[in-house]
Amino acid sequence: MFGRGLKTLSILSAVLVTLALSLAFFYAPEDADQGIRQKIFYIHVPMAIVALCGFVAGGIFGILYLRTRDRAHDLRSYVAIHLSLILGVGVLLTGAIWAKTSWGHWWLWDEPTLVSFLIVFLLFACYQPLRFSIEDPERQSRYAAVFSIVAGAWVPINFIAVRFAQEANTHPRVLNASGGDLPGEMRLTFLVSLVAMAVLAVTLWKYELTSKHASMQLRALRRKLTREEDDLPAAAPRSAAPQHL
Amino acid sequence: MIGTEAPPVPRNRTPARFGTVVAALIRKDLRVELRTGESVPAMALFTVSTFVLFHFGLDRDELRGDLAAGVLWVTLLFAAVLGINRLFVAEREEGGFEGFLLAPVDRTALFVAKAAVLLAFLVAVEIVAVPAFGVLLLGAVPDLPELLAVLALADLGIAVVGTLVSALAVQTRARDLIVPLLALPLMIPLVIAAARGSAPLLDGGGFEERWALILGLYDLVFGLIALAVFDFLLED
């Protein structure tokens, strides 16, 4: 159900990630100011952009779930947010490493991009506790969808508010109105890295969807078997993840 | 067949008007609050004790400017969380949700009424908290009209988001835990704008309109989202 095109996507993301990393290390020029340390940029920034898009995508699948009541959309929303949370940890870690090496601090509070990303991450970290604390599966999906819509719409507002609050400009802006200040080779490398990260995220998303769906089917089969044998309904384990379609 | 017929459906019954339903719900909630005093006294008391705590925690006799704004907004927000926690408890425990869902009225009315009630609670708390803050901690003469405007805009946002979070959390097993976990991050943009906007006001300085603009934008966006999604929280 979710596995279509998985092989192509896997190969494509392997090729693209390799290409992006080789471009980053062998093609893009070294930064005049930061030298080799700047290379983390090609992982950190695409990861952040993809994570934020994943959060918003979770909200869009939430809308689709509420409109169609197709539980596959709930699963899509759940997996998108789950994956974005994992990417978010990566963003915060790579960001801290980069900040330490180039600014000398692990964390800077007067920096809008850092602060807003942390707040977004903290809010979405509540998604799974929320799901986990609702037992009824139908209600769990419905409430999770409402949460993902509210939180998804809140992401841009949060960025506006935080950016207004702090005028500091330590963190570079890549996608600003003038198209960034990157020289051509760096720009190409960055764009390839962004595409690679996006394709990688979609691939991982589809892998998790497929895996979740496979274990759902397995559980359904097992339930059927046990019911035929001794008429005992097997209780589904309580979980934050959707348990059946 | 006699006796199994459905009772005659009354004709020409117009459905209750939205405003009437909202007013009835607000009246019900305010009456409950007046008789039981479950939320507002606790919230007001909480703000005053928090001001005392801040006095000792910060070891200051007087606050002004951004420090004063931070203390005021964090206190008001935590007090609001107390009210948000309890907002739908009676509905859930005493079967109010079932009663409301059985009534042939628009479900959005419940959201509007609850947000209005929470707004009223917040205003009532601030009638105590803001003068108490002025007496106990504030070391400057505030620009009262602008401060009231910031308070009103922020209260509206807290009421809207708080009602939504309360409705989300009341059906979970860990309500007291989920409310602050969800509400506090969601209200960070609001606190940023409210605290930055009121900081100069608490120091006798001028007012920057962009903060009021952000607060208004926040209220508007979350008001629309809440109206759009609230119905889905009530299907059972």
Boltz contact constraints between the chains, C-beta under 6 A:
constraints:
  - contact:
      token1: [A, 66]
      token2: [B, 232]
      max_distance: 6.0
  - contact:
      token1: [A, 119]
      token2: [B, 185]
      max_distance: 6.0
  - contact:
      token1: [A, 119]
      token2: [B, 188]
      max_distance: 6.0
  - contact:
      token1: [A, 122]
      token2: [B, 185]
      max_distance: 6.0
  - contact:
      token1: [A, 123]
      token2: [B, 185]
      max_distance: 6.0
  - contact:
      token1: [A, 126]
      token2: [B, 181]
      max_distance: 6.0
  - contact:
      token1: [A, 126]
      token2: [B, 182]
      max_distance: 6.0
  - contact:
      token1: [A, 130]
      token2: [B, 178]
      max_distance: 6.0
  - contact:
      token1: [A, 133]
      token2: [B, 172]
      max_distance: 6.0
  - contact:
      token1: [A, 133]
      token2: [B, 173]
      max_distance: 6.0
  - contact:
      token1: [A, 133]
      token2: [B, 174]
      max_distance: 6.0
  - contact:
      token1: [A, 134]
      token2: [B, 172]
      max_distance: 6.0
  - contact:
      token1: [A, 142]
      token2: [B, 232]
      max_distance: 6.0
  - contact:
      token1: [A, 143]
      token2: [B, 168]
      max_distance: 6.0
  - contact:
      token1: [A, 146]
      token2: [B, 229]
      max_distance: 6.0
  - contact:
      token1: [A, 146]
      token2: [B, 232]
      max_distance: 6.0
  - contact:
      token1: [A, 149]
      token2: [B, 229]
      max_distance: 6.0
  - contact:
      token1: [A, 150]
      token2: [B, 225]
      max_distance: 6.0
  - contact:
      token1: [A, 153]
      token2: [B, 225]
      max_distance: 6.0
  - contact:
      token1: [A, 157]
      token2: [B, 189]
      max_distance: 6.0
  - contact:
      token1: [A, 158]
      token2: [B, 189]
      max_distance: 6.0
  - contact:
      token1: [A, 161]
      token2: [B, 189]
      max_distance: 6.0
  - contact:
      token1: [A, 161]
      token2: [B, 192]
      max_distance: 6.0
  - contact:
      token1: [A, 161]
      token2: [B, 193]
      max_distance: 6.0
  - contact:
      token1: [A, 161]
      token2: [B, 214]
      max_distance: 6.0
  - contact:
      token1: [A, 165]
      token2: [B, 192]
      max_distance: 6.0
  - contact:
      token1: [A, 165]
      token2: [B, 196]
      max_distance: 6.0
